[in-house]
Amino acid sequence: MGRHSLPDDAAHGSTGSAPASARRRTVALATALVLAVAGGTAVAVQRGLLSFGRSCAATAVRLDLVASPDVAPAVAAVAERAREQKITSDGSCMDVRVTARDSYKVAASFTSRSRPDFAVWIPDASMWVDRAKDAAGSATVVTAGHVADSPVALGVVPASAKALGWPQKTYTWAELATATAGDDKVRLGAADPAHSATGLLALSCIGKSAGRGAEAGTRTAALAKVLSQRVSDGDGQVAGTLGTLGTLGTLDTANSRKGNSSSHTSGAVVLSEQAAFAYNAGHHAQGADQGVRLFYPKDGAPQLDYPYTMVRESGMSTDESRAAMRFLTLLGDSESARVLAARGFRAPGQPVADALPSAAGGSSPQPYASASADPPSAQELQDALGMWTITVQSARLTTVVDASGSMAATVPGSGGRSRMDVTKASLLQALAQFTAEDEIGLWDFATHLDGSRDYRRLVPTARLGDPSPGGRTQRDKLSAAFAALRPVPDGATGLFDTTLAAYKEAASTYASGKFNAVVLLTDGANEDPGSISRADLVAQLQKLTDPSKPVPLIAIAVGPQADADEVREIARATGGVGYQVTDPADIQAVILQAIMALGQAQHHG
């Protein structure tokens, strides 16, 4: 953000989790939008045309601001300085009201149609702004700069850190996760990635660090499964699970002393450098051995970047817009930088002094000054959250695949592979994301595939880790069955009867405590003249749907011949979702996206 003026210094000083060039574009856009409303006030600020030292006007400009709870005290201190020193915006005092509010809750609030009760929002990470834009439209929220940075790292109690070779030994994200999650004496913990930027950023980095392929995906899912057993609801609780005695095998926390399960006591947790700084400051009086030691992954630490976000910017008054830009400038001056540093925050884009990482538990040769990861893409974060949703809740899925003759059609740009070949490969990729606790079965369908029926139950739905004859598991059986799928020559699409039969079975075998769903893939419209009608199918699905035992239908129309409107209407009858993909290779991502969206909807419902 602008350290002393706008817009040039703002662009120069903003790095954090986004590349500098990207932040310069963001700030330039935000500045242009604000100038359109403010009538050139930001330029006037830059050129010194506005006096910030005048006496206050009779009426102060009120600015309501919500901020992530970790940075809110520092922002409130700057707001208090503005009041005490009568710092003005265009001759009027600024009355900045700061409220601490969890970033995920604020992002979720944009899905409602109610008007936000704040004009400026400082979440802990830009990913929340992206979610707000997805929910409310990109014009509703505009990032004008960045307030602070803090890298995400792994905090470990001293004895465990010593056993892991701290500070001399460095690890990748995947190596750290493996070393700590698999050791019951260390017991890795984190904040819920659905509610925490640190948790989700770390989870995404672990997955990326583990590499590509089915085997790497399975390892990452297994690590997430272990982590899910020691997850805290949010960042404010995760540090409290750390063992304070620092002795292997005898971890003790305030939570466990209150009678909570010892499984929630961790010897290592994912947290930001600032959170470790605050934790160590709070435990300083108890002795140096009561703090945490920080491991900074050598393949890069993602950053919390604290974006300064203008909300309902187009609806702001001129005075509000000017005050918001003035307060952004104030947050970047040297006195505010000292306030933020005293609370463990780094200045955006500036070299970090050794004293801050040292107080947070960092020490050379841990790469606290140099290791900075590129921010995960929106798709990488979505994939990580989808995998997490699956892992935490476990799933029971009946997969129903179209085997009609049209699935033999060649997919353009696939090297001559058929629609079925690409579909099978995508399903095998998706299978690797599920754990041994998940239950999955497989049907295929085409007209008169099994006598008078349009469908076959190829693999009954069962737990992936369950043993099968010959030393195989359910996962092995499914992998073989996916690979063996073949289009039926001259087979037509028997969609409606198959959908009803699969849904009836899934609803009657509902597994409590799991995410239950039917995943239906088809490349065409219903072509069985003897089947029930579309209207009858929708009516029967609506009757079968039980809100207390939800079994949504995830219907995916594959290719240009598929009837997207048809699958969407059928899916909506069950509380599910319908999608269309032109490339079958996208099926894996769509399945994860659907499970994430529906799983979260059920959780909040």
Residue, then its C-alpha position, 0 to 999 in steps of 0.5 A: m500500500g502507499r507508504h506516504s502518498l498515492p498512487d505511486d508509493a502505494a504500488h511500490g510498497s505492495t507485495g505480500s501474497a501477490p506479485a508486485s506487478a499484480r498489486r500495482r495493477t490492483v492499486a492503479l485500478a482502485t485509485a482510478l475508481v476512487l478518483a472517479v468518485a472523489g473528484g481527484t482527491a487522491v491526486a490532491v493528497q499526493r501533491g500536498l494540496l490538501s492540508f492534513g493539519r488544519s483544524c477539524a471541521a465541525t462535523a467529523v467524517r465517520l468511516d466504519l471499518v471491519a478488520s481481521p481480529d489479529v490486525a484490528p488492534a493495530v488499526a484501532a490504535v492508528a484510528e485513535r491517533a487520528r482522533e487524538q491528533k485531529i488528523t483531517s481529511d479535506g479539513s474534516c476530522m476522521d472518526v474511524r470506527v474499527t470492529a474486529r470480525d472474522s474474515y470468513k464471516v465477512a466474506a460469507s455475508f456478501t452472499s446476502r442482499s443486505r447492505p454491508d454495515f462498513a465501508v472499508w474491510i481489512p481481511d487477513a488475506s486476499m482470498w476472502v476478497d476474491r470470494a466476496k467478489d464472486a458472491a457480490g460482483s467485482a464492482t462491490v469490493v475494490t482493493a486499494g492497497h495492503v496494510a501488512d504482511s505475515p508469512v505462514a509457517l509451522g510453530v513447534v514446541p521447543a522439545s519437538a522442534k529440537a527433535l525435528g532438527w530446528p533450526q539447522k534442518t529445513y523442510t518442504w511443506a510436504e516433508l513438514a506435514t509428513a514429519t509432524a502429522g505422522d508422529d503422535k508425540v508431535r500431533l500436527g494441528a491447524a485452523d479449519p481451512a474452511h474458516s482460516a486463510t492460514g489453514l487453507l494456504a498451508l493445505s494448498c502448499i502441502g498438496k502442491s509440494a507433494g507433487r502430481g499424480a494419483e499417489a501424491g494426491t492420495r498421500t495429501a488426502a491421507l495427511a489432511k485426514v490426520l490433520s482433520q482430527r486436530v483442527s480448531d474452528g479458527d485462527g483465534q483458537v489454534a495457538g491455544t492447542l499448543g502444548t506449553l510444557g514443551t516435552l515430548g509425550t507430555l503435552d499440556t494445554a489450557n484446553s486439556r487442563k479444562g477437561n477437553s480431549s488430549s487429541h486436541t493438544s498439538g505439538a505443532v500448528v500451522l500459524s502466521e508469523q504474527a500469531a507466533f509473535a503474539y503467542n511468544a509475547g504472551h508466554h515470555a514471563q513463563g520462560a523461553d522454553q514455553g514459546v514456539r519455534l518456527f519452521y519456514p518451509k524452504d519451498g516457500a511461505p505463502q503470505l497473509d497480505y491484509p488488503y485494504t478493501m473499499v466496500r460499496e465504493s460506488g455508494m460512498s459519499t465523496d467525504e467517505s471516499r476521501a476519508a478512506m483514502r486518507f486513512l489508507t495513507l495514514l496506515g502507511d506512515s512511519e508511526s503506523a509502521r512502528v505500531l504494526a511492527a510492535r504487534g508482529f506484522r511485517a511492512p508490505g514489500q519491505p525487507v524484514a529486520d531479524a528481530l521480528p522473526s526472532a521474537a516469533g521463534g525464527s532463527s537462521p538458517q530457517p529461510y525467514a527472509s528469503a522464502s516467499a511462495d507465489p500465492p496459490s491460484a483461485q483454482e488451487l485453493q478451490d481444489a484444496l478446499g474441495m479435498w478438505t471438505i471430502t476429507v473432513q466429512s467423508a463421502r458416500l457417492t454412487t457414480v453413474v456413468d453414461a455408456s451410450g455409443s456417443m461416448a466413443a466420440t473423439v475429444p478434440g485436442s486429446g490425441g485421438r482419445s474418446r470421450m469415454d477414455v478422457t472421462k475414465a482418466s478424470l474419474l481415476q484422478a478424482l478417486a485419488q482424492f478420496t480416503a479409505e473412509d469414503e464409500i464409492g460405487l459405480w453404475d453404468f447405463a445405456t438403453h437395454l444394457d441389462g435386459s429390459r433395464d438401462y443400467r448395471r450396478l458394476v461395483p456396489t457402494a462400499r468403503l474404499g478401504d474395505p478388503s475384497p477377495g484376492g487381497r484387493t480393496q474396494r479402491d482397487k475394484l473401482s480403479a479396475a472398473f473405471a478402467a474397464l468402462r466401454p461405450v455400448p455400440d448403438g446404445a442410446t442414453g437411458l437417462f431418466d430410468t437410471t437416474l430414478a433407480a440410482y437415486k432411490e438406492a442412494a436415498s434408501t442406503y443413506a449413511s449418517g455423518k457422511f456427505n451422501a450424493v449421486v454423481l451422474l455423468t451423461d453426454g446426451a439427452n434421454e433417448d429411451p422412449g419407453s422410460i418415464s417422462r422428465a416431468d414424472l422423474v422430477a416429481q418423483l425425485q422431489k418426493l424422495t428428497d428428505p431434507s433431514k437426510p440430504v442426497p443431492l444429485i451432482a449431474i454433469a453434462v459432458g460434451p456439446q450434445a448433452d442437454a445442460d438444462e435437463v440435467r440442471e432441472i433434474a439435479r435441482a429437484t434433489g437439492g443438487v447442482g447441474y454442470q456442463v463441461t465441454d472437455p471431459a478432463d474437467i470432470q474431476a475439478v467439477i466433482l470437487q467443486a460440487i462437493m465443496a459447494l454442497g457440503q458447505a451448504q449442508h454445513h451452514g443449513 
